[in-house]
């Protein structure tokens, strides 16, 4: 018999019930902090920073996230230094989401760790799981990009606007489309195009 809590099961990437009371309180805490953060004035960067530090698992120096921000827990989201997320980031952090340093995230990007069973009876019973997402240093995610559960994106990679990343992407490439596919390798010194 599995005597782990639903939170322990969730963090291990195993099937768990999201309706468990222990998880409900964590979701409500995140919702309160999100609401406060999303209501802050752009003229109050210190309050924004304080709220992000309380909400997120980690936030690096010089990182900015423009509201609105949407998370499940917040505590499973870690962002490195000097990164920037434009308006409308959705980071469903049921499993860990790790974002490196100097990452640029366009508007309305979605980072989605949750998964659901193929088996209809398990879905009906409300079981779900999650897989982590890792975004390497100096990645650029174009507006509207969607990164699915279990994906790792290598450093310096560019993901085009609206791309749906269903599999790992290596470092130093440009990927576009649905599903995202590599269309070229980035050479050192490549200029804006």
N, C-alpha and C positions, 0 to 999 in steps of 0.2 A: 504494500500500500504506500502511496505517495503522501507523505505528511508535510510536504512543503506548502507554504502559503501561496496564494494566487500571485502575489507580487514576486515571490521567488521563482515561481514557474514562468511568469511573464519575462523576467529578466534573463532567465536561462534560455529563452526562445522556444519553450515548450507550450503546449496548449494550456490555456487558462481561461477563467471566466472574468470578463471585464466588469461584470456587475457586482463583484465581491466588495463588501463594505470597506475593506482596507484600501482598495483602489479608488473607490468613490470619493473618499476624503482627500486623497492626493489630487484627484482631478478637480475637485472644488477649490482646493488651495491654488492650483495653477490658474483656474478660471478667474479667481479674485485678483491675482497678480496681473494676469493678462488684461483684464478690464481696466485696472488702474493704469497699467503701462500704456494701453491704447488710448487712454483719455488724457495723457500728459501733453503739455504744450511743448512745441519745438523750442520754445524759449527757456525751458527748464531741463537742460541736458544732465544736470547732476541728479535730479529725481529720476529721470529715465534710466540713468546708469545704475542707480541704487536698486530700482525695481528689477532690472535685468539681472543684476548680481544675485538678487534674492530668488528670482524665478528659475534661472538657468543653472545647469550643473557647473559651467565655467564660461567666462567670457573674457577674452584677451584684451589687453590694452589697445586703445584706439579703435576698437570695433564698434560699428554703428548698425543698428537695425531700425529702419523706419517703420512706425506703426501703419497699419495693423499687423500684429504678429499673432499667429494661432499655433498652439502646442497642445498636446495631451497632458503631459506632466511637467515639461520644462526641465526638470532635474536630470533627464537623460540626454539633454542637448548641450554639447560642448563646442564652443567656437573659439578659434585662435585669435591672434593679434591682427590688428589692422584690416580686418575683414569688413565687408559692407553688404547689407541686405536691403534692397529697396522695398517699397510698399508691398504688403500682402504675402509675406512669407508664411507658408503653412508647413510646420515641421512636426509631424505626428510621431512623437518620440516614445512609442511604446517600447521599442528597443533603442539602444544607444545610437545617437546621431553625432558623429564627430566631424567637425568642419575645421580645416587647417587654417594657417595664417594667410593673409593677403588674398582671401577668396572674395570674388565679386558675384553677387547674386541679384539677378534682375527681378523685376516686378512679378508678382503672382507665381513664384516658384513653389513647387510642392515636393517635400521630402517625406515619403510615405513608408514607414517601417511595418505597419500592421499587415498580416495575412489572414486568410480565412480558409478553413478546410474545404476541400472539394466535396467531401462526403456531406450530402444534404442533411442527414440526421445530426451530425456534429454541429453544422451551422445553425440548424433550428434550435439546438440546445445552447446556443450562444458561445460555443468555444471559439477561441481565436488564438493567434500566435503572432510573432513578429521576428524580423531579422534586421540586424544593424545596417546602417548606411555610413560610409566613410568617404569624405570629400577631401582630397589632398590639398597641399599648399598651392596657392596661386591659380586655382581653378576659376573659370568664369562660367557661370550657369546663366544662359540667356533667359529673357522674360518668358514665363509660361512653361518652362521646362519642368518635367516630372521625373523624379528619381524614385524607383521602386525598391521595395524591401530587399535587403541582402546585397546591394550594389556598392562597389568601391570604384571611385573615380581617381585616377592617378594625377599626380602633380602637373601643373601647367596646362591641363587639358581644357579645351573650350567646348561647351555643349550649346548648340544652337537654340535659338528661341523656339519654343513649342516642342522640342524633342522629348521623347519618352525613353528614359534610360532603363532598360530591362535587364542588362547584363553589365559586368565590370567593364570599365574603359581603361586602357593603359595610359601611362603618362605621355604628355607632349603630343596629343592628337586633337583634331577637330572632329566632332561627331554631331550629326544632325539626323532628323527624321523620326518616324514612328514605325518600328522600334529604332532607336538611335543606332547609327552605324558610322564607323570611322570613314571619313572621306579624304583625310590627308594627315600627314605628320607635320608637326610644327618644327621648323628649323630655327636654330638660334638667330636672333636678329630679325625675325619675321615682323614686318610692319603692319599697321592697321590696314584692313582691306574693306 
